[in-house]
């Protein structure tokens, strides 16, 4: 993969499947697209520093609880990563890993990507979980696992110490998701903010980035079609609906809806 061309890197990520990926590097590549004048070097150096620090600690990790403690010590205590709270929570910078590294503040999924990067450097398995709201990760070492909340200082999530963001959510029963799913979750925050702020052009830009890393997700092509249609770009909308139909399974609601929408677009173009 190209080390310096974000679009080429992300395209190859999409071609390679669901992962595992070098997830933090991929997230930096996504983030740098909004900082075109910035150099990638300091961000990759920061990721390399996290790797080196965790590798030095690897001999100390006998149990998964040791790994969780070392993760929290490095990421929160030494590097100062915190969950962004209050009025700034919805700031798009909290979902851009370049900004998160600069500010040491971010959304749960952005911080989770950095924790996953660190855990894997120490030889642990690390996965995002499919919680619908607050994002957490699961780390595994020697057939034992723990759920960790990067947003809350890297604390271990259990029934006795459940943070407010996870009350009512049984994170212990949540299933792992792919690295591609985690990256899409990160970008979806940006798309939602753009739509909420009445910026469909920005939402479409982010959707195209999501398609780069997950080109076989029909829902992303459907979103692209919908936004293009709202913008009056009917030719682009038609093409995206057609791509959606090529991927979606016949008979599924999304396939049916895309088929009806495509027929409507064709009538308008004729």
Secondary structure as GFF3:
##gff-version 3
##sequence-region A 1 270
A	DSSP	alpha_helix	6	16	.	.	.	ID=ss1
A	DSSP	alpha_helix	23	32	.	.	.	ID=ss2
A	DSSP	alpha_helix	41	57	.	.	.	ID=ss3
A	DSSP	three_ten_helix	58	60	.	.	.	ID=ss4
A	DSSP	alpha_helix	64	72	.	.	.	ID=ss5
A	DSSP	pi_helix	73	78	.	.	.	ID=ss6
A	DSSP	beta_strand	82	83	.	.	.	ID=ss7
A	DSSP	three_ten_helix	86	88	.	.	.	ID=ss8
A	DSSP	three_ten_helix	92	95	.	.	.	ID=ss9
A	DSSP	alpha_helix	97	103	.	.	.	ID=ss10
A	DSSP	beta_strand	105	106	.	.	.	ID=ss11
A	DSSP	alpha_helix	108	121	.	.	.	ID=ss12
A	DSSP	beta_strand	125	129	.	.	.	ID=ss13
A	DSSP	beta_strand	137	141	.	.	.	ID=ss14
A	DSSP	beta_strand	144	149	.	.	.	ID=ss15
A	DSSP	three_ten_helix	150	152	.	.	.	ID=ss16
A	DSSP	beta_strand	155	156	.	.	.	ID=ss17
A	DSSP	three_ten_helix	164	166	.	.	.	ID=ss18
A	DSSP	three_ten_helix	171	173	.	.	.	ID=ss19
A	DSSP	beta_strand	176	177	.	.	.	ID=ss20
A	DSSP	alpha_helix	179	196	.	.	.	ID=ss21
A	DSSP	alpha_helix	200	213	.	.	.	ID=ss22
A	DSSP	alpha_helix	218	231	.	.	.	ID=ss23
A	DSSP	alpha_helix	234	247	.	.	.	ID=ss24
A	DSSP	alpha_helix	253	269	.	.	.	ID=ss25
###
